[in-house]
């Protein structure tokens, strides 16, 4: 019986929770931003950059995994073309699955959101990379429409597929170096023996 008041309070809290969600003044904004996220995700998977940029401000700043920074749609398009198109392209195929990490934080007509992506890259040299990464974005409401004004991608500097591949290659080269060294020593020994008996 001593815990009855606490039990009643907890029960009332659970019952009231849906009403708090329904009273969220930014619920419509959150839904609109989720649509933007899905539009950008789908556009990138379809290699339709123009559709992705349609959700972004004319002065949007994007920071990419390789630390490149672009401002505006033209610079973003040039970066995309350099990475994905032409004989000198670095990436042959790309796909991503994006998730929101937490509800967006609002500051008036500006909102900040973040989350994760699971990316797949097939590089031009045939190397396939699967990358667990993070993203954050700032959106601003202009004339009743939410637009991305900044977008940032990042990954773990100390634990990522490229670094792991480099470490594996170093180990392989190290083992190969030891083998070559032993082989050279054996050859030199054979030559010296022949010289001594000659």
FIKOLZA-1660 file (N, C-alpha, C; in steps of 0.1 Angstrom, whole numbers, plus 5000, padded with zeros to 4 digits):
% residues 198
   i   px   py   pz ch aa at
   1 5008 4988 5000  A  X  N
   1 5000 5000 5000  A  X CA
   1 5009 5013 5000  A  X  C
   2 5021 5011 5006  A  X  N
   2 5029 5023 5006  A  X CA
   2 5033 5028 4993  A  X  C
   3 5034 5018 4983  A  X  N
   3 5038 5022 4969  A  X CA
   3 5026 5026 4960  A  X  C
   4 5014 5026 4966  A  X  N
   4 5002 5029 4958  A  X CA
   4 5003 5043 4951  A  X  C
   5 5007 5053 4959  A  X  N
   5 5008 5067 4952  A  X CA
   5 5018 5067 4941  A  X  C
   6 5029 5060 4943  A  X  N
   6 5039 5060 4932  A  X CA
   6 5034 5052 4920  A  X  C
   7 5027 5041 4922  A  X  N
   7 5021 5033 4911  A  X CA
   7 5011 5042 4904  A  X  C
   8 5003 5049 4911  A  X  N
   8 4992 5058 4904  A  X CA
   8 4999 5068 4896  A  X  C
   9 5010 5074 4901  A  X  N
   9 5017 5085 4894  A  X CA
   9 5023 5079 4881  A  X  C
  10 5029 5067 4882  A  X  N
  10 5035 5061 4870  A  X CA
  10 5024 5058 4859  A  X  C
  11 5013 5053 4864  A  X  N
  11 5002 5050 4855  A  X CA
  11 4997 5062 4848  A  X  C
  12 4995 5073 4855  A  X  N
  12 4990 5085 4849  A  X CA
  12 5001 5090 4839  A  X  C
  13 5013 5088 4843  A  X  N
  13 5024 5093 4833  A  X CA
  13 5023 5086 4820  A  X  C
  14 5021 5072 4821  A  X  N
  14 5020 5065 4808  A  X CA
  14 5008 5068 4800  A  X  C
  15 4997 5071 4807  A  X  N
  15 4985 5074 4800  A  X CA
  15 4986 5088 4794  A  X  C
  16 4993 5097 4800  A  X  N
  16 4994 5111 4795  A  X CA
  16 5004 5112 4784  A  X  C
  17 5013 5102 4782  A  X  N
  17 5024 5103 4772  A  X CA
  17 5019 5105 4758  A  X  C
  18 5009 5098 4754  A  X  N
  18 5004 5100 4740  A  X CA
  18 4999 5114 4738  A  X  C
  19 4993 5120 4748  A  X  N
  19 4988 5134 4746  A  X CA
  19 4999 5144 4745  A  X  C
  20 5011 5141 4752  A  X  N
  20 5022 5150 4750  A  X CA
  20 5027 5149 4736  A  X  C
  21 5028 5137 4730  A  X  N
  21 5032 5135 4716  A  X CA
  21 5023 5142 4707  A  X  C
  22 5010 5141 4709  A  X  N
  22 5000 5148 4701  A  X CA
  22 5001 5163 4702  A  X  C
  23 5005 5168 4714  A  X  N
  23 5006 5182 4716  A  X CA
  23 5019 5188 4711  A  X  C
  24 5028 5180 4705  A  X  N
  24 5041 5185 4700  A  X CA
  24 5038 5196 4689  A  X  C
  25 5042 5209 4692  A  X  N
  25 5039 5219 4682  A  X CA
  25 5047 5218 4669  A  X  C
  26 5057 5209 4669  A  X  N
  26 5065 5207 4657  A  X CA
  26 5063 5194 4650  A  X  C
  27 5052 5187 4653  A  X  N
  27 5049 5174 4648  A  X CA
  27 5049 5175 4632  A  X  C
  28 5042 5185 4627  A  X  N
  28 5041 5186 4612  A  X CA
  28 5054 5189 4606  A  X  C
  29 5062 5197 4613  A  X  N
  29 5076 5200 4608  A  X CA
  29 5084 5187 4608  A  X  C
  30 5083 5179 4619  A  X  N
  30 5091 5167 4620  A  X CA
  30 5088 5158 4608  A  X  C
  31 5075 5157 4605  A  X  N
  31 5071 5148 4594  A  X CA
  31 5076 5153 4581  A  X  C
  32 5076 5166 4579  A  X  N
  32 5081 5172 4567  A  X CA
  32 5096 5170 4565  A  X  C
  33 5103 5170 4576  A  X  N
  33 5118 5168 4576  A  X CA
  33 5121 5153 4573  A  X  C
  34 5112 5144 4578  A  X  N
  34 5114 5130 4576  A  X CA
  34 5112 5127 4561  A  X  C
  35 5103 5134 4555  A  X  N
  35 5101 5133 4540  A  X CA
  35 5113 5137 4533  A  X  C
  36 5119 5149 4537  A  X  N
  36 5131 5154 4531  A  X CA
  36 5142 5144 4532  A  X  C
  37 5144 5138 4544  A  X  N
  37 5155 5128 4546  A  X CA
  37 5153 5116 4536  A  X  C
  38 5141 5111 4535  A  X  N
  38 5138 5099 4526  A  X CA
  38 5140 5103 4512  A  X  C
  39 5136 5116 4508  A  X  N
  39 5138 5120 4494  A  X CA
  39 5153 5120 4491  A  X  C
  40 5161 5126 4500  A  X  N
  40 5175 5126 4497  A  X CA
  40 5181 5112 4496  A  X  C
  41 5177 5104 4506  A  X  N
  41 5182 5090 4506  A  X CA
  41 5179 5083 4492  A  X  C
  42 5166 5084 4488  A  X  N
  42 5162 5078 4476  A  X CA
  42 5169 5083 4464  A  X  C
  43 5171 5097 4464  A  X  N
  43 5177 5103 4452  A  X CA
  43 5192 5099 4451  A  X  C
  44 5199 5097 4462  A  X  N
  44 5213 5093 4462  A  X CA
  44 5213 5078 4457  A  X  C
  45 5204 5070 4462  A  X  N
  45 5204 5056 4457  A  X CA
  45 5201 5055 4442  A  X  C
  46 5193 5064 4437  A  X  N
  46 5189 5064 4423  A  X CA
  46 5199 5072 4414  A  X  C
  47 5210 5077 4421  A  X  N
  47 5219 5085 4414  A  X CA
  47 5213 5097 4407  A  X  C
  48 5203 5103 4414  A  X  N
  48 5195 5114 4409  A  X CA
  48 5199 5126 4417  A  X  C
  49 5210 5132 4415  A  X  N
  49 5215 5143 4423  A  X CA
  49 5206 5155 4423  A  X  C
  50 5200 5158 4412  A  X  N
  50 5191 5170 4411  A  X CA
  50 5180 5169 4420  A  X  C
  51 5174 5157 4422  A  X  N
  51 5163 5156 4431  A  X CA
  51 5167 5158 4446  A  X  C
  52 5179 5153 4449  A  X  N
  52 5185 5155 4462  A  X CA
  52 5187 5170 4465  A  X  C
  53 5193 5177 4455  A  X  N
  53 5195 5191 4457  A  X CA
  53 5182 5200 4457  A  X  C
  54 5172 5194 4452  A  X  N
  54 5159 5201 4453  A  X CA
  54 5154 5203 4467  A  X  C
  55 5159 5196 4477  A  X  N
  55 5155 5197 4491  A  X CA
  55 5165 5206 4498  A  X  C
  56 5174 5212 4491  A  X  N
  56 5185 5220 4498  A  X CA
  56 5184 5235 4494  A  X  C
  57 5190 5243 4502  A  X  N
  57 5191 5257 4500  A  X CA
  57 5201 5260 4489  A  X  C
  58 5199 5272 4483  A  X  N
  58 5209 5276 4472  A  X CA
  58 5223 5278 4477  A  X  C
  59 5224 5280 4490  A  X  N
  59 5238 5282 4496  A  X CA
  59 5242 5271 4505  A  X  C
  60 5236 5259 4503  A  X  N
  60 5238 5248 4512  A  X CA
  60 5253 5244 4513  A  X  C
  61 5258 5241 4525  A  X  N
  61 5271 5237 4527  A  X CA
  61 5272 5223 4531  A  X  C
  62 5279 5215 4523  A  X  N
  62 5280 5200 4525  A  X CA
  62 5294 5196 4528  A  X  C
  63 5296 5189 4539  A  X  N
  63 5310 5184 4542  A  X CA
  63 5309 5168 4540  A  X  C
  64 5318 5163 4532  A  X  N
  64 5318 5149 4528  A  X CA
  64 5328 5141 4537  A  X  C
  65 5327 5128 4535  A  X  N
  65 5336 5119 4542  A  X CA
  65 5351 5121 4540  A  X  C
  66 5354 5126 4528  A  X  N
  66 5368 5129 4525  A  X CA
  66 5373 5143 4529  A  X  C
  67 5365 5150 4537  A  X  N
  67 5367 5163 4542  A  X CA
  67 5366 5174 4531  A  X  C
  68 5361 5171 4520  A  X  N
  68 5358 5181 4510  A  X CA
  68 5345 5189 4514  A  X  C
  69 5345 5202 4512  A  X  N
  69 5334 5210 4515  A  X CA
  69 5329 5217 4503  A  X  C
  70 5316 5217 4500  A  X  N
  70 5311 5224 4489  A  X CA
  70 5300 5234 4494  A  X  C
  71 5298 5245 4486  A  X  N
  71 5288 5254 4489  A  X CA
  71 5280 5257 4477  A  X  C
  72 5267 5254 4478  A  X  N
  72 5257 5256 4467  A  X CA
  72 5256 5244 4458  A  X  C
  73 5245 5243 4451  A  X  N
  73 5243 5232 4442  A  X CA
  73 5253 5229 4431  A  X  C
  74 5259 5240 4425  A  X  N
  74 5269 5238 4415  A  X CA
  74 5281 5231 4420  A  X  C
  75 5286 5235 4431  A  X  N
  75 5298 5229 4437  A  X CA
  75 5295 5214 4440  A  X  C
  76 5283 5212 4446  A  X  N
  76 5279 5198 4450  A  X CA
  76 5278 5189 4437  A  X  C
  77 5273 5195 4426  A  X  N
  77 5272 5187 4414  A  X CA
  77 5286 5184 4408  A  X  C
  78 5295 5194 4409  A  X  N
  78 5308 5192 4404  A  X CA
  78 5315 5181 4412  A  X  C
  79 5314 5181 4425  A  X  N
  79 5320 5171 4434  A  X CA
  79 5314 5157 4430  A  X  C
  80 5301 5156 4429  A  X  N
  80 5294 5143 4425  A  X CA
  80 5300 5138 4412  A  X  C
  81 5301 5147 4402  A  X  N
  81 5305 5143 4389  A  X CA
  81 5320 5138 4390  A  X  C
  82 5328 5144 4397  A  X  N
  82 5342 5140 4399  A  X CA
  82 5343 5127 4405  A  X  C
  83 5335 5124 4415  A  X  N
  83 5335 5111 4423  A  X CA
  83 5329 5100 4416  A  X  C
  84 5318 5102 4408  A  X  N
  84 5309 5092 4403  A  X CA
  84 5308 5090 4388  A  X  C
  85 5313 5100 4381  A  X  N
  85 5311 5099 4366  A  X CA
  85 5325 5101 4359  A  X  C
  86 5325 5096 4347  A  X  N
  86 5337 5097 4338  A  X CA
  86 5347 5087 4340  A  X  C
  87 5358 5087 4332  A  X  N
  87 5368 5077 4332  A  X CA
  87 5377 5078 4345  A  X  C
  88 5377 5090 4351  A  X  N
  88 5385 5092 4363  A  X CA
  88 5377 5090 4376  A  X  C
  89 5365 5085 4375  A  X  N
  89 5356 5084 4387  A  X CA
  89 5362 5075 4397  A  X  C
  90 5360 5078 4410  A  X  N
  90 5366 5071 4421  A  X CA
  90 5356 5060 4425  A  X  C
  91 5343 5063 4424  A  X  N
  91 5333 5054 4429  A  X CA
  91 5324 5049 4417  A  X  C
  92 5323 5036 4416  A  X  N
  92 5314 5030 4406  A  X CA
  92 5300 5029 4410  A  X  C
  93 5298 5024 4422  A  X  N
  93 5284 5023 4428  A  X CA
  93 5284 5028 4442  A  X  C
  94 5272 5033 4446  A  X  N
  94 5270 5038 4459  A  X CA
  94 5255 5035 4463  A  X  C
  95 5253 5031 4476  A  X  N
  95 5240 5030 4481  A  X CA
  95 5240 5034 4496  A  X  C
  96 5229 5038 4502  A  X  N
  96 5229 5042 4516  A  X CA
  96 5215 5040 4522  A  X  C
  97 5216 5037 4535  A  X  N
  97 5203 5036 4543  A  X CA
  97 5205 5045 4555  A  X  C
  98 5196 5055 4556  A  X  N
  98 5198 5065 4566  A  X CA
  98 5187 5064 4577  A  X  C
  99 5191 5066 4589  A  X  N
  99 5182 5066 4601  A  X CA
  99 5184 5079 4609  A  X  C
 100 5173 5083 4615  A  X  N
 100 5173 5095 4624  A  X CA
 100 5177 5090 4638  A  X  C
 101 5186 5097 4644  A  X  N
 101 5191 5093 4657  A  X CA
 101 5182 5097 4669  A  X  C
 102 5176 5109 4667  A  X  N
 102 5168 5115 4678  A  X CA
 102 5159 5125 4672  A  X  C
 103 5148 5130 4679  A  X  N
 103 5140 5140 4674  A  X CA
 103 5148 5153 4672  A  X  C
 104 5144 5160 4661  A  X  N
 104 5151 5173 4658  A  X CA
 104 5150 5183 4669  A  X  C
 105 5160 5191 4670  A  X  N
 105 5159 5202 4680  A  X CA
 105 5156 5215 4673  A  X  C
 106 5146 5222 4678  A  X  N
 106 5142 5234 4671  A  X CA
 106 5147 5247 4678  A  X  C
 107 5151 5257 4669  A  X  N
 107 5154 5270 4674  A  X CA
 107 5147 5280 4665  A  X  C
 108 5134 5282 4668  A  X  N
 108 5126 5291 4659  A  X CA
 108 5124 5284 4646  A  X  C
 109 5128 5290 4635  A  X  N
 109 5126 5285 4622  A  X CA
 109 5138 5277 4617  A  X  C
 110 5147 5273 4626  A  X  N
 110 5158 5265 4623  A  X CA
 110 5158 5252 4632  A  X  C
 111 5162 5241 4626  A  X  N
 111 5162 5229 4633  A  X CA
 111 5175 5221 4630  A  X  C
 112 5179 5214 4640  A  X  N
 112 5191 5205 4639  A  X CA
 112 5187 5191 4641  A  X  C
 113 5192 5182 4632  A  X  N
 113 5189 5168 4633  A  X CA
 113 5202 5160 4631  A  X  C
 114 5202 5148 4635  A  X  N
 114 5214 5139 4633  A  X CA
 114 5209 5124 4632  A  X  C
 115 5218 5116 4628  A  X  N
 115 5215 5102 4627  A  X CA
 115 5227 5094 4621  A  X  C
 116 5224 5082 4616  A  X  N
 116 5234 5073 4611  A  X CA
 116 5231 5069 4597  A  X  C
 117 5241 5064 4590  A  X  N
 117 5239 5058 4577  A  X CA
 117 5247 5045 4576  A  X  C
 118 5242 5036 4568  A  X  N
 118 5250 5024 4564  A  X CA
 118 5252 5025 4549  A  X  C
 119 5265 5028 4545  A  X  N
 119 5268 5030 4532  A  X CA
 119 5276 5019 4525  A  X  C
 120 5273 5017 4512  A  X  N
 120 5281 5007 4505  A  X CA
 120 5287 5014 4493  A  X  C
 121 5300 5013 4492  A  X  N
 121 5308 5018 4481  A  X CA
 121 5314 5007 4473  A  X  C
 122 5313 5008 4460  A  X  N
 122 5321 4999 4451  A  X CA
 122 5331 5008 4443  A  X  C
 123 5343 5008 4447  A  X  N
 123 5353 5017 4441  A  X CA
 123 5357 5013 4427  A  X  C
 124 5362 5022 4419  A  X  N
 124 5365 5020 4405  A  X CA
 124 5376 5009 4404  A  X  C
 125 5384 5007 4414  A  X  N
 125 5394 4996 4414  A  X CA
 125 5389 4982 4418  A  X  C
 126 5376 4982 4421  A  X  N
 126 5370 4969 4424  A  X CA
 126 5368 4966 4439  A  X  C
 127 5373 4975 4448  A  X  N
 127 5372 4973 4462  A  X CA
 127 5359 4977 4467  A  X  C
 128 5352 4968 4475  A  X  N
 128 5339 4971 4480  A  X CA
 128 5340 4975 4495  A  X  C
 129 5334 4986 4499  A  X  N
 129 5335 4991 4513  A  X CA
 129 5321 4992 4518  A  X  C
 130 5319 4987 4530  A  X  N
 130 5307 4990 4538  A  X CA
 130 5310 4999 4550  A  X  C
 131 5304 5010 4551  A  X  N
 131 5308 5020 4560  A  X CA
 131 5296 5024 4569  A  X  C
 132 5298 5023 4582  A  X  N
 132 5288 5028 4592  A  X CA
 132 5292 5042 4595  A  X  C
 133 5284 5052 4592  A  X  N
 133 5287 5066 4594  A  X CA
 133 5277 5074 4601  A  X  C
 134 5280 5086 4603  A  X  N
 134 5271 5095 4610  A  X CA
 134 5268 5108 4601  A  X  C
 135 5257 5114 4603  A  X  N
 135 5254 5126 4596  A  X CA
 135 5247 5136 4606  A  X  C
 136 5248 5148 4603  A  X  N
 136 5241 5159 4610  A  X CA
 136 5237 5169 4600  A  X  C
 137 5226 5176 4602  A  X  N
 137 5221 5186 4593  A  X CA
 137 5214 5197 4600  A  X  C
 138 5214 5209 4594  A  X  N
 138 5207 5220 4598  A  X CA
 138 5197 5224 4588  A  X  C
 139 5185 5226 4591  A  X  N
 139 5174 5230 4582  A  X CA
 139 5168 5243 4586  A  X  C
 140 5163 5250 4576  A  X  N
 140 5157 5263 4579  A  X CA
 140 5144 5264 4572  A  X  C
 141 5134 5270 4578  A  X  N
 141 5121 5271 4572  A  X CA
 141 5120 5285 4565  A  X  C
 142 5118 5284 4552  A  X  N
 142 5118 5296 4543  A  X CA
 142 5105 5296 4535  A  X  C
 143 5097 5306 4537  A  X  N
 143 5084 5307 4530  A  X CA
 143 5076 5295 4532  A  X  C
 144 5076 5290 4544  A  X  N
 144 5068 5278 4548  A  X CA
 144 5074 5265 4544  A  X  C
 145 5086 5265 4538  A  X  N
 145 5092 5252 4533  A  X CA
 145 5105 5250 4540  A  X  C
 146 5107 5237 4545  A  X  N
 146 5120 5234 4551  A  X CA
 146 5130 5230 4541  A  X  C
 147 5142 5236 4542  A  X  N
 147 5153 5234 4533  A  X CA
 147 5166 5230 4541  A  X  C
 148 5174 5221 4536  A  X  N
 148 5187 5218 4542  A  X CA
 148 5196 5230 4539  A  X  C
 149 5202 5236 4549  A  X  N
 149 5212 5246 4547  A  X CA
 149 5226 5242 4551  A  X  C
 150 5227 5230 4558  A  X  N
 150 5241 5224 4560  A  X CA
 150 5239 5210 4562  A  X  C
 151 5249 5202 4557  A  X  N
 151 5248 5187 4558  A  X CA
 151 5262 5182 4560  A  X  C
 152 5264 5174 4570  A  X  N
 152 5278 5170 4574  A  X CA
 152 5278 5154 4575  A  X  C
 153 5288 5148 4569  A  X  N
 153 5289 5134 4570  A  X CA
 153 5303 5131 4577  A  X  C
 154 5303 5121 4585  A  X  N
 154 5316 5117 4592  A  X CA
 154 5316 5102 4595  A  X  C
 155 5328 5097 4597  A  X  N
 155 5330 5083 4601  A  X CA
 155 5341 5082 4611  A  X  C
 156 5343 5071 4617  A  X  N
 156 5353 5069 4627  A  X CA
 156 5367 5069 4621  A  X  C
 157 5375 5079 4625  A  X  N
 157 5388 5080 4619  A  X CA
 157 5397 5068 4623  A  X  C
 158 5395 5062 4634  A  X  N
 158 5404 5052 4639  A  X CA
 158 5398 5037 4637  A  X  C
 159 5386 5036 4632  A  X  N
 159 5381 5023 4629  A  X CA
 159 5371 5024 4617  A  X  C
 160 5377 5022 4605  A  X  N
 160 5369 5022 4593  A  X CA
 160 5374 5012 4583  A  X  C
 161 5366 5009 4573  A  X  N
 161 5370 4998 4564  A  X CA
 161 5383 5002 4556  A  X  C
 162 5385 5014 4553  A  X  N
 162 5398 5018 4545  A  X CA
 162 5410 5016 4554  A  X  C
 163 5409 5020 4567  A  X  N
 163 5420 5018 4576  A  X CA
 163 5423 5003 4578  A  X  C
 164 5412 4996 4580  A  X  N
 164 5413 4981 4582  A  X CA
 164 5420 4974 4570  A  X  C
 165 5416 4979 4558  A  X  N
 165 5422 4973 4546  A  X CA
 165 5436 4976 4545  A  X  C
 166 5440 4989 4549  A  X  N
 166 5454 4993 4548  A  X CA
 166 5462 4985 4558  A  X  C
 167 5456 4982 4570  A  X  N
 167 5464 4974 4580  A  X CA
 167 5466 4960 4575  A  X  C
 168 5455 4954 4569  A  X  N
 168 5457 4941 4563  A  X CA
 168 5468 4940 4552  A  X  C
 169 5468 4951 4544  A  X  N
 169 5478 4951 4533  A  X CA
 169 5492 4952 4539  A  X  C
 170 5493 4960 4550  A  X  N
 170 5506 4962 4556  A  X CA
 170 5511 4948 4562  A  X  C
 171 5502 4940 4568  A  X  N
 171 5505 4927 4573  A  X CA
 171 5510 4918 4562  A  X  C
 172 5502 4918 4551  A  X  N
 172 5505 4910 4539  A  X CA
 172 5519 4913 4534  A  X  C
 173 5521 4926 4532  A  X  N
 173 5534 4931 4527  A  X CA
 173 5545 4927 4536  A  X  C
 174 5543 4928 4550  A  X  N
 174 5553 4924 4559  A  X CA
 174 5557 4910 4558  A  X  C
 175 5546 4901 4557  A  X  N
 175 5549 4887 4556  A  X CA
 175 5556 4884 4543  A  X  C
 176 5551 4891 4532  A  X  N
 176 5558 4889 4519  A  X CA
 176 5572 4894 4519  A  X  C
 177 5575 4905 4527  A  X  N
 177 5589 4909 4528  A  X CA
 177 5598 4899 4535  A  X  C
 178 5593 4893 4545  A  X  N
 178 5601 4883 4552  A  X CA
 178 5603 4871 4543  A  X  C
 179 5593 4867 4535  A  X  N
 179 5595 4856 4526  A  X CA
 179 5605 4859 4516  A  X  C
 180 5604 4871 4510  A  X  N
 180 5614 4875 4500  A  X CA
 180 5628 4876 4505  A  X  C
 181 5629 4881 4518  A  X  N
 181 5642 4881 4524  A  X CA
 181 5648 4868 4526  A  X  C
 182 5640 4858 4531  A  X  N
 182 5645 4845 4533  A  X CA
 182 5649 4838 4520  A  X  C
 183 5641 4841 4509  A  X  N
 183 5645 4836 4496  A  X CA
 183 5658 4841 4491  A  X  C
 184 5660 4854 4493  A  X  N
 184 5673 4860 4489  A  X CA
 184 5685 4854 4496  A  X  C
 185 5683 4852 4509  A  X  N
 185 5693 4847 4517  A  X CA
 185 5697 4832 4513  A  X  C
 186 5687 4825 4509  A  X  N
 186 5689 4811 4504  A  X CA
 186 5696 4811 4491  A  X  C
 187 5692 4821 4482  A  X  N
 187 5699 4822 4469  A  X CA
 187 5714 4826 4471  A  X  C
 188 5716 4836 4480  A  X  N
 188 5730 4840 4482  A  X CA
 188 5738 4829 4488  A  X  C
 189 5732 4821 4497  A  X  N
 189 5739 4810 4503  A  X CA
 189 5743 4800 4492  A  X  C
 190 5734 4797 4483  A  X  N
 190 5736 4787 4472  A  X CA
 190 5748 4792 4463  A  X  C
 191 5747 4805 4460  A  X  N
 191 5758 4810 4451  A  X CA
 191 5771 4810 4458  A  X  C
 192 5772 4813 4471  A  X  N
 192 5785 4812 4478  A  X CA
 192 5790 4798 4479  A  X  C
 193 5781 4788 4481  A  X  N
 193 5785 4774 4481  A  X CA
 193 5792 4770 4468  A  X  C
 194 5785 4774 4457  A  X  N
 194 5790 4770 4444  A  X CA
 194 5804 4777 4441  A  X  C
 195 5805 4790 4446  A  X  N
 195 5817 4797 4444  A  X CA
 195 5829 4790 4452  A  X  C
 196 5825 4785 4464  A  X  N
 196 5835 4779 4473  A  X CA
 196 5840 4766 4467  A  X  C
 197 5832 4758 4460  A  X  N
 197 5835 4745 4455  A  X CA
 197 5841 4746 4441  A  X  C
 198 5841 4758 4435  A  X  N
 198 5846 4760 4421  A  X CA
 198 5861 4760 4421  A  X  C
% end
